[in-house]
Amino acid sequence: MTDQDRAGTGLEPRAKDRPWVMRTYAGHSTASASNALYRTNLAKGQTGLSVAFDLPTQTGYDPDDALSRGEVGKVGVPVPHLGEMRRLFDGIPLTGMNTSMTINAPAMWLLALYQVVAEEQNPDLEPTEVAHQLAGTTQNDIIKEYLSRGTYVFPPEHSLRLIGDVIAYTVHEIPRWNPINICSYHLQEAGATPRQELAYALCTAIAVLDQVKASGQVSEEDFAKVVGRISFFVNAGVRFVEETCKMRAFVELWDEITRDRYGVTDEKMRRFRYGVQVNSLGLTEAQPENNVQRIVLEMLGVTLSKKARARAVQLPAWNEALGLPRPWDQQWSLRLQQVLAYESDLLEYDDIFDGSHVIEAKVAELVEGARAEMDRVQAMGGAIAAVESGYMKQELVSAHAARRARIEAGEEVIVGVNRFETTEPSPLTADLDAAIQAADPEAEAAAVRSVEEWKAQRDEAEVTAALDRLATDAKTDTNLMPATLAAARAGATTGEWAATLREVFGEFRAPTGVSGAVGVAEAGGELSAVRARVRETGEALGGRLRLLVGKPGLDGHSNGAEQVAVRARDAGFEVVYQGIRLTPEQIVAAAVAEDVHCVGLSILSGSHMELVPSVLDGLREAGLDDVPVVVGGIIPDSDARRLREAGVAAVYTPKDFGLTEIMGGIVDQIRRAHDLD
């Protein structure tokens, strides 16, 4: 076929499209260590940064707060003040960088620190000139935090106000910045079906845009700019065709909403703009080498369709189900992107799915289902009302429970987990402790010293005045970004900024979704047998068996804890589950008050070696030596051995996917503790 024959077919030669922004999600231990990692990754061809913050930073606490114990530097980098933000980006010119910051409740604060560091890097420019050159994204989506990831701080209405203030500020002052990622990523990890993922993310976007419009901070003429700066952050699962169609459905629905609801006529402003990380919680601990092909398939789902192609992609590493990836593991994931973008011919063609009857039918099905669910949420009063009522959380927990049941029944195949489990020894995991990177054990002490030294050299009167201004402005409808910038420049800390707003706004505990969730519909032989043993053991001990499911520390990934709670309820236990973010002391107090027979702790943040022993010590001091403690999470083998030596009865990791089998194990531990066998 000649070039003339190819004309008009989509096959004619043309210039390749620009590749998407390539990132790896990174940050750990200290700002200095993370800075070194960023500079190394950029030298390897990474084209943007994606910053992971530790849980104290994400939830607005300083490293010296009691709730921060064991969490500092574990799942990201601690940034408690301006000095650490300087270290984080030392030698990285921010006016030439595209930086994504996965930060939500304190997004305003971290953006202020970022802007001030950029100003300090460019002393010859006016602050306004610097701001106009900054490009990047703050995630800044608090609604999904109430539903899935748990790093919320303030009540929904006040959180929405902070989001609206950041959007209004950036549209006027940092016009190249994406002030929010409407984040469906964690919805999928919490169990969302594609229909739910589409609907709940788009309902969140509607709530945010309505908030900005109602605030009056953006004129009608500028509102299209707001819509044009809204970005999304999605999850791509391994069901390639369905995920491809989901992204095309997002494009169609977003264009419809922005055109019909908000009257945006400029097609460019209506474009669905999104970044993606593929499904980290879908990675397996069993046969982890299989995660490489999962990651590739998931990447293809968000890159092959030109009309629905991601603007930025960050891939997890093959060993994230085992622990913290090493730099080499992150390099491998970056190379996956580079091979697709630079070696393949993908970027040389128009959309390869146009005209496919299969794709068109699946997209139409997803659009129809998402519209129906969106209508249901909007009829309740919108996303905020559906969060406060617990509706969306309950639906996610139920959907996740149904999927877990399909996996356990073998109806949904996970290669290497519930089928094809026979394996040769893997050279990748021959030494499990060397197959992952450990966070610096001295990071917490270093961060505490950093805060002490920072406070010792600052002007306390200036800090007090700035925080007083922040509190005063928070009691009005004044945009809080100027006061936040003033607090950053004065030297306030992350914890002080958040504490000031906590005093004004209050705090919030989101619904767990467990009580109304639909569990296993049919018991099956295995669950029936466990139910009988739960009932028999309870009768022997004089009442119904009570299981306390606890999440100590700041880890908000509650999906596993919720599924354990739902299955335990289905197995006949009386379940005590109070949600996330509890101190070891609170968990011990609940165990005493509820007179429980077993305590189950769920920790995915890596803080198990600090927090679990505190719970064990508290139970012993309370005279509950006969209450077994079981622990679940991403726990390396060496740590699991140490926990058992410290008195933990059983340790469960992602390879232990059978919830009913876990329930049977818990009954065994209770019977053993009371000499019933």
C-alpha positions in Angstrom: 0.0 0.0 0.0 1.4 3.4 -1.0 1.3 6.5 1.1 -1.4 7.8 -1.3 -3.5 4.6 -0.6 -3.1 5.1 3.1 -4.5 8.7 3.0 -7.6 9.1 5.0 -7.4 5.6 6.5 -5.5 6.6 9.7 -2.5 4.6 8.5 -0.7 7.4 6.8 2.8 8.3 8.2 2.7 11.2 10.6 4.7 12.7 13.5 4.6 10.7 16.7 2.4 12.0 19.5 4.3 13.3 22.6 4.6 10.7 25.3 2.7 11.1 28.5 4.5 12.4 31.6 6.4 9.5 33.1 6.6 9.4 36.9 7.3 7.0 39.8 5.5 7.5 43.1 8.4 8.0 45.5 9.5 9.4 48.8 10.6 7.8 52.1 12.6 8.2 55.3 13.9 11.8 55.0 13.7 14.8 52.7 17.4 14.4 51.9 17.1 10.7 51.0 14.0 11.4 48.9 15.8 14.3 47.1 18.6 11.9 46.1 16.1 9.4 44.8 14.3 12.1 42.7 17.5 13.3 41.1 18.5 9.8 40.3 15.1 9.0 38.7 15.2 12.2 36.7 18.6 11.3 35.4 17.2 7.9 34.2 14.6 9.7 32.0 11.7 10.2 34.3 9.9 13.4 33.1 8.0 14.4 36.2 8.0 13.9 40.0 5.3 12.3 42.1 5.8 12.9 45.8 4.7 10.4 48.4 4.3 12.1 51.8 4.3 10.1 55.1 1.1 9.7 57.1 1.8 12.4 59.7 2.2 14.9 56.9 -0.9 13.6 55.1 -3.0 13.9 58.3 -1.6 17.2 59.6 0.6 16.1 62.5 4.2 16.9 63.3 6.7 14.0 63.9 6.7 14.6 67.6 2.9 14.1 68.0 1.9 10.9 69.9 -0.2 9.8 66.9 2.9 10.0 64.6 4.8 7.3 66.5 6.0 4.6 64.2 4.7 6.3 61.1 7.3 8.9 60.3 9.0 8.4 56.9 7.3 5.0 56.4 5.0 5.4 53.4 6.5 8.7 52.2 8.6 11.6 53.1 8.0 13.8 56.2 7.6 17.5 55.5 6.8 19.2 58.8 8.1 22.7 57.8 9.5 24.9 55.1 13.1 23.8 55.8 12.3 20.2 54.9 10.5 21.3 51.7 13.7 23.1 50.8 15.7 19.9 51.3 13.2 17.8 49.3 13.7 19.9 46.2 17.3 21.0 46.7 18.9 21.2 43.2 15.7 20.6 41.4 14.5 23.8 39.6 10.7 23.9 40.4 9.9 26.4 37.6 11.0 23.8 35.1 9.5 20.7 36.8 6.1 19.0 36.7 5.4 17.8 40.2 2.4 15.8 41.4 1.9 15.8 45.2 -0.4 13.1 46.6 -1.7 15.2 49.4 -5.3 15.9 50.4 -6.5 17.3 53.7 -3.4 19.6 54.0 -3.0 20.2 50.2 -3.3 23.9 50.7 -0.4 23.9 53.2 1.9 21.7 51.0 1.2 23.8 48.0 2.1 26.9 50.0 5.4 25.4 51.0 6.1 24.4 47.4 5.4 27.9 46.2 7.6 29.5 48.8 10.5 27.2 48.0 10.1 28.1 44.3 10.2 31.8 45.2 13.4 31.2 47.2 15.0 29.4 44.2 14.3 32.5 42.0 15.1 35.6 44.1 15.5 37.7 41.0 11.8 37.2 40.0 8.7 38.6 41.5 6.6 36.0 43.4 3.8 36.4 40.9 6.3 35.6 38.0 7.4 32.5 39.8 3.9 31.3 40.5 3.0 31.6 36.9 5.8 29.2 35.9 4.8 26.4 38.3 3.3 23.3 36.8 2.0 20.2 38.6 -0.9 18.8 40.6 -2.1 18.6 44.1 -4.4 15.6 44.6 -6.6 17.6 47.0 -9.6 15.2 46.7 -11.0 14.7 50.2 -14.2 12.9 49.4 -12.5 9.6 48.4 -10.5 9.9 51.7 -13.7 9.5 53.6 -14.5 6.5 51.4 -11.3 4.6 51.0 -7.9 5.9 52.1 -8.6 7.6 55.3 -6.3 10.6 55.4 -9.1 13.1 56.1 -8.9 15.6 58.9 -11.8 18.1 58.8 -15.5 17.6 58.4 -16.7 17.4 54.7 -18.1 20.9 54.4 -14.9 22.5 55.7 -12.8 20.2 53.6 -14.7 21.2 50.5 -14.2 24.9 51.4 -10.4 24.3 51.5 -10.5 22.6 48.1 -12.5 25.5 46.6 -10.1 28.1 48.0 -7.1 26.3 46.5 -8.9 26.0 43.1 -9.9 29.7 43.1 -6.4 30.8 44.1 -4.5 28.7 41.6 -6.8 29.7 38.7 -5.9 33.3 39.3 -2.3 33.0 40.7 -0.8 29.6 39.4 -2.6 29.2 36.1 -0.6 26.1 35.0 -1.3 24.2 38.1 -3.9 21.4 38.4 -5.4 22.3 41.8 -7.2 18.9 42.2 -7.1 15.3 41.0 -10.6 13.9 41.3 -9.3 10.6 42.5 -11.1 7.3 41.6 -7.9 5.3 42.2 -8.6 4.5 45.8 -12.3 3.9 45.0 -11.4 0.9 42.9 -9.0 -0.3 45.6 -11.9 0.0 48.1 -14.0 -2.3 45.9 -15.7 0.0 43.4 -17.0 -1.6 40.2 -16.3 0.4 37.1 -19.8 1.8 37.2 -19.3 3.0 40.8 -15.8 4.3 40.1 -17.2 6.5 37.2 -20.2 7.6 39.2 -18.6 8.5 42.5 -15.6 10.3 40.9 -17.9 12.4 38.7 -20.2 13.2 41.6 -17.2 14.4 43.5 -16.2 16.6 40.6 -19.8 18.1 40.5 -19.6 18.8 44.3 -16.2 20.6 43.8 -17.3 22.6 40.8 -20.6 23.6 42.6 -18.6 24.7 45.6 -16.3 26.9 43.5 -19.3 28.4 41.7 -21.2 29.1 44.9 -18.2 30.7 46.6 -18.3 33.6 44.2 -14.4 33.7 44.0 -14.4 33.0 40.2 -16.3 35.0 37.7 -18.6 33.5 35.1 -16.0 34.4 32.4 -13.2 32.6 34.3 -15.3 29.5 35.2 -14.3 27.6 32.1 -10.7 28.0 33.2 -11.7 26.2 36.5 -13.2 23.3 34.5 -10.1 23.2 32.3 -7.8 22.8 35.3 -9.7 20.0 36.9 -7.8 16.7 36.5 -8.5 13.2 37.5 -6.4 10.4 38.9 -7.6 6.9 38.1 -6.9 3.3 38.7 -6.3 0.8 35.9 -7.1 -2.8 36.8 -6.0 -5.9 34.9 -9.3 -6.3 33.0 -7.9 -4.7 30.0 -10.9 -4.3 27.8 -13.2 -3.1 30.6 -10.6 -0.6 31.8 -10.1 0.8 28.3 -13.8 1.2 28.0 -14.0 2.8 31.4 -11.6 5.5 30.3 -13.6 6.2 27.1 -16.8 6.4 29.3 -15.0 8.9 31.5 -14.2 11.0 28.5 -17.8 10.9 27.2 -19.5 11.6 30.6 -17.1 14.5 31.5 -17.7 16.2 28.2 -21.5 15.8 28.7 -21.4 17.2 32.3 -19.2 20.2 31.6 -21.2 21.1 28.5 -24.7 20.6 29.8 -24.4 21.3 33.5 -21.8 24.1 33.4 -22.3 25.5 29.9 -18.6 25.2 28.9 -18.5 25.7 25.1 -14.7 25.4 24.6 -14.0 21.8 23.7 -10.4 22.2 25.0 -11.6 23.2 28.5 -14.0 20.2 28.5 -11.2 17.7 27.8 -11.0 14.8 30.3 -7.4 15.2 31.6 -6.1 12.4 33.9 -3.1 10.8 35.3 -3.0 7.2 36.4 -1.3 4.7 38.7 -2.1 1.1 38.0 -3.6 -1.1 40.6 -1.1 -1.5 43.5 -3.4 -3.5 45.8 -4.0 -5.9 42.9 -0.4 -7.0 43.1 0.2 -10.3 44.8 2.7 -11.5 47.4 2.4 -15.0 46.0 4.5 -15.4 42.8 5.2 -11.6 42.7 7.0 -11.9 39.4 3.5 -12.2 37.8 3.0 -8.6 38.9 5.2 -7.4 36.0 2.7 -8.6 33.3 -0.2 -7.3 35.4 1.4 -3.8 35.4 2.0 -3.9 31.7 -1.6 -4.9 30.9 -2.9 -2.2 33.2 -0.6 0.4 31.6 -2.0 -0.6 28.1 -5.5 0.0 29.3 -4.8 3.7 29.8 -2.4 4.3 26.8 -3.7 2.4 23.8 -6.8 4.5 23.2 -5.6 7.9 21.9 -8.9 9.6 22.7 -8.7 8.4 26.3 -5.0 8.3 26.8 -3.5 9.3 30.2 -1.6 12.6 30.5 0.7 11.1 33.1 1.5 7.5 34.2 3.2 6.2 37.3 3.6 2.5 37.7 4.1 0.6 40.9 7.0 -1.9 41.3 6.7 -5.6 41.0 7.5 -6.1 44.7 5.1 -3.5 46.4 3.0 -6.3 47.9 6.2 -7.3 49.8 7.3 -4.0 51.0 9.1 -0.7 50.0 10.6 -1.0 46.4 14.2 -0.4 45.9 15.5 2.1 43.3 16.2 -0.7 40.9 12.6 -1.9 41.1 11.4 1.6 40.4 13.8 1.8 37.4 12.2 -1.4 36.0 8.8 0.2 36.1 10.0 3.3 34.4 11.6 1.3 31.7 8.2 -0.4 31.0 6.8 3.0 30.1 9.8 4.0 28.1 9.8 0.8 26.0 6.1 1.3 25.1 6.5 5.0 24.3 9.8 5.0 22.4 10.3 1.5 21.0 6.7 0.6 20.0 4.7 2.4 17.2 1.8 3.2 19.5 2.2 7.0 19.2 2.2 7.0 15.4 -1.5 6.2 14.9 -5.0 7.7 15.6 -7.3 5.9 18.0 -7.1 2.2 17.2 -10.4 1.4 18.9 -12.7 3.8 16.8 -15.3 1.8 15.0 -15.1 -1.3 17.3 -18.6 -2.6 18.0 -17.3 -4.4 21.1 -15.7 -1.3 22.6 -18.7 0.9 21.7 -21.2 -1.5 23.3 -19.2 -1.8 26.5 -18.7 2.0 26.8 -22.4 2.5 26.3 -23.2 0.0 29.0 -20.8 1.7 31.5 -22.1 5.1 30.7 -25.7 4.0 31.3 -24.9 2.3 34.6 -22.8 5.3 35.8 -25.5 7.8 34.9 -28.1 5.8 37.0 -25.7 5.7 40.0 -24.9 9.4 39.6 -28.7 10.2 39.6 -29.1 8.1 42.8 -26.3 10.1 44.6 -27.5 13.5 43.3 -31.0 12.7 44.5 -29.6 12.2 48.0 -28.1 15.7 47.8 -24.8 15.0 46.1 -21.5 13.4 47.1 -21.2 15.1 50.5 -24.6 13.9 51.6 -23.8 10.4 50.3 -20.6 10.4 52.4 -22.3 11.6 55.6 -25.1 9.2 55.3 -22.7 6.3 54.7 -24.4 5.3 51.5 -21.3 5.3 49.2 -19.0 3.7 51.8 -21.6 0.9 52.4 -21.9 0.3 48.7 -18.1 0.0 48.3 -17.7 -2.4 51.2 -20.4 -4.5 49.8 -18.9 -4.6 46.3 -15.5 -5.5 47.8 -17.0 -8.3 49.9 -18.7 -9.7 46.7 -15.4 -9.7 44.9 -13.5 -11.3 47.8 -16.1 -14.0 47.8 -15.7 -14.6 44.1 -11.9 -15.0 44.5 -12.3 -17.4 47.4 -14.8 -19.5 45.4 -12.4 -19.5 42.4 -14.9 -17.8 40.2 -12.4 -14.9 39.7 -9.0 -16.3 39.0 -5.8 -14.7 40.4 -2.9 -16.5 38.9 -0.5 -17.9 41.5 -3.0 -17.2 44.3 -6.2 -19.3 43.7 -5.0 -21.2 40.6 -1.7 -22.3 39.1 -0.1 -22.1 42.5 2.7 -24.6 41.7 5.9 -22.6 41.2 9.6 -22.9 40.8 11.8 -21.1 43.4 12.1 -17.4 42.3 15.6 -15.8 42.2 13.8 -12.5 42.7 12.7 -13.5 46.2 15.3 -16.0 47.2 16.3 -13.5 49.9 13.1 -11.8 50.9 14.7 -9.3 53.2 17.0 -8.1 50.4 14.1 -8.0 47.8 12.7 -4.8 49.4 14.1 -1.6 50.8 13.7 -0.8 54.5 12.8 2.7 55.6 15.5 4.4 57.7 14.9 3.4 61.3 16.4 6.7 62.4 14.0 8.8 60.3 11.6 9.5 63.1 14.3 10.7 65.5 15.8 12.9 62.7 12.4 14.4 61.9 11.7 15.2 65.6 15.1 16.9 65.9 14.4 18.8 62.7 11.2 20.2 64.2 12.9 21.1 67.5 15.8 22.9 65.6 13.3 24.6 63.3 11.3 26.0 66.1 14.4 27.2 68.0 15.5 29.5 65.2 12.2 31.0 64.1 10.4 34.2 65.3 7.7 32.9 67.6 5.8 36.2 67.6 5.7 36.1 63.8 4.4 32.5 63.8 1.7 33.3 66.4 0.5 36.3 64.4 0.3 34.3 61.2 -1.6 31.4 62.9 -4.0 33.9 64.5 -4.7 35.4 61.1 -5.3 31.9 59.7 -7.8 31.2 62.6 -9.6 34.6 62.0 -9.9 34.1 58.3 -11.2 30.5 58.8 -14.2 31.9 60.7 -15.1 34.0 57.6 -15.5 33.1 53.9 -12.0 34.7 53.2 -9.8 32.6 50.9 -7.4 30.8 53.2 -4.5 30.5 50.8 -3.0 34.0 51.6 -3.0 33.3 55.3 -1.6 29.9 54.7 1.3 31.4 52.6 1.9 33.8 55.4 2.1 31.0 58.0 4.5 29.1 55.7 6.8 32.1 55.3 6.7 32.7 59.1 7.9 29.2 59.8 4.8 27.5 61.1 4.8 23.7 61.1 2.4 21.3 59.3 1.0 20.3 62.7 0.5 23.9 63.8 -1.3 24.8 60.5 -3.7 21.8 60.9 -4.2 22.2 64.6 -5.3 25.9 64.0 -7.9 24.8 61.6 -9.0 21.8 63.7 -9.8 24.3 66.5 -12.1 26.2 64.1 -13.5 23.4 61.9 -13.5 20.5 64.3 -12.6 16.9 63.3 -14.6 14.1 61.7 -14.9 10.3 61.9 -16.2 8.8 58.6 -18.8 6.0 58.6 -17.1 2.6 58.3 -19.8 1.1 56.1 -19.5 -2.3 57.9 -22.8 -2.4 59.7 -25.0 -2.1 56.6 -22.7 -3.9 54.2 -23.8 -7.1 52.4 -21.5 -9.9 53.2 -21.5 -13.5 51.9 -24.9 -14.4 50.6 -24.5 -18.2 50.7 -22.6 -19.7 53.6 -21.1 -22.7 51.8 -19.6 -25.7 53.6 -16.4 -24.0 54.8 -18.2 -21.0 56.3 -20.9 -23.2 57.8 -18.2 -25.2 59.6 -16.6 -22.1 61.0 -19.9 -20.8 62.1 -20.5 -24.0 64.1 -17.1 -23.7 65.7 -17.7 -20.0 66.6 -21.1 -20.9 68.2 -19.6 -24.0 70.0 -16.7 -22.0 71.4 -18.9 -19.1 72.5 -21.1 -21.5 74.4 -18.1 -23.0 76.1 -17.0 -19.5 77.2 -20.4 -18.4 78.3 -21.5 -16.1 75.5 -21.1 -15.0 71.9 -17.5 -14.7 70.7 -16.4 -11.0 70.4 -13.7 -9.9 67.9 -12.1 -6.4 68.1 -10.8 -5.3 64.8 -8.4 -2.3 65.3 -6.4 0.0 63.2 -3.6 1.6 65.3 -1.7 4.6 64.1 -2.4 6.8 61.1 -2.8 4.1 58.4 -6.2 4.8 56.8 -6.2 1.9 54.3 -9.2 0.2 55.9 -10.3 -2.1 53.1 -8.8 -5.2 54.6 -10.0 -4.4 58.1 -13.5 -3.8 56.8 -13.5 -7.1 54.9 -12.3 -9.0 58.0 -15.1 -7.3 60.1 -17.8 -8.2 57.5 -16.7 -11.9 57.2 -16.3 -12.2 61.0 -19.9 -11.0 61.3 -21.0 -13.5 58.7 -19.1 -16.2 60.6 -21.1 -15.5 63.8 -18.7 -13.2 65.7 -19.9 -10.1 67.5 -17.6 -7.5 65.9 -16.2 -4.4 67.5 -14.8 -2.1 64.8 -14.4 1.6 65.5 -12.7 2.7 62.3 -9.3 4.1 61.7 -6.7 6.2 63.4 -6.7 4.8 67.0 -3.8 4.9 69.5 -2.7 1.6 71.0 -4.2 2.9 74.3 -7.6 3.4 72.8 -7.6 -0.1 71.3 -6.6 -1.6 74.7 -9.4 0.4 76.4 -11.9 -0.9 73.8 -10.8 -4.5 74.4 -11.3 -4.1 78.1 -14.7 -2.3 77.8 -16.1 -4.8 75.3 -14.6 -7.9 77.0 -13.4 -9.3 73.7 -12.0 -12.8 73.0 -9.5 -11.7 70.3 -7.9 -8.6 69.0 -7.2 -8.3 65.3 -4.9 -5.5 64.2 -4.6 -4.2 60.6 -1.5 -2.2 59.6 -0.4 -1.5 56.0 1.9 1.4 56.6 4.9 -0.5 58.0 4.5 0.7 61.5 3.7 -2.7 62.9 7.0 -3.1 64.8 6.3 0.0 66.8 2.6 -0.2 67.3 1.8 -3.9 67.8 4.1 -4.3 70.8 2.4 -1.3 72.5 -0.9 -3.0 72.2 0.5 -6.3 73.5 2.0 -4.4 76.5 -1.2 -2.6 77.2 -3.3 -5.8 77.2 -0.8 -7.5 79.6 -1.0 -4.5 81.9 -4.8 -4.7 81.8 -4.7 -8.3 82.8 -5.9 -9.6 79.3 -3.0 -12.1 78.8 -5.5 -14.7 77.6 -6.7 -12.5 74.7 -4.8 -13.6 71.6 -3.7 -10.8 69.2 -3.5 -11.5 65.4 -2.0 -9.0 62.9 -2.6 -8.4 59.2 -0.7 -6.2 56.8 2.3 -6.0 54.4 4.7 -7.5 56.9 8.1 -9.0 55.8 8.9 -12.5 57.0 11.6 -11.3 59.4 9.2 -8.9 61.1 6.5 -11.6 61.3 9.0 -13.8 63.2 9.7 -11.0 65.6 6.0 -10.3 66.2 5.3 -13.9 67.0 8.3 -13.9 69.3 6.8 -10.9 71.1 3.5 -12.7 71.7 1.4 -12.2 68.5 -0.6 -15.4 67.9 -0.8 -15.2 64.1 0.4 -13.0 61.3 -1.5 -12.7 58.0 -0.2 -11.1 54.9 -1.7 -10.5 51.4 -0.9 -14.1 50.4 -3.5 -15.2 53.0 -6.5 -14.2 50.9 -9.0 -16.7 52.3 -11.1 -14.8 54.8 -13.1 -17.8 56.0 -9.9 -19.7 56.6 -8.6 -16.7 58.6 -11.8 -16.8 60.7 -11.1 -20.5 61.4 -7.6 -19.6 62.5 -8.9 -16.9 64.9 -11.3 -19.5 66.5 -8.3 -21.8 66.8 -6.3 -19.1 68.7 -9.2 -18.4 71.0 -9.7 -22.1 71.8 -5.9 -22.5 72.4 -5.9 -19.5 74.7 -8.6 -21.0 76.9 -7.4 -24.7 76.7 -10.5 -25.8 74.9 -8.7 -28.3 72.6 
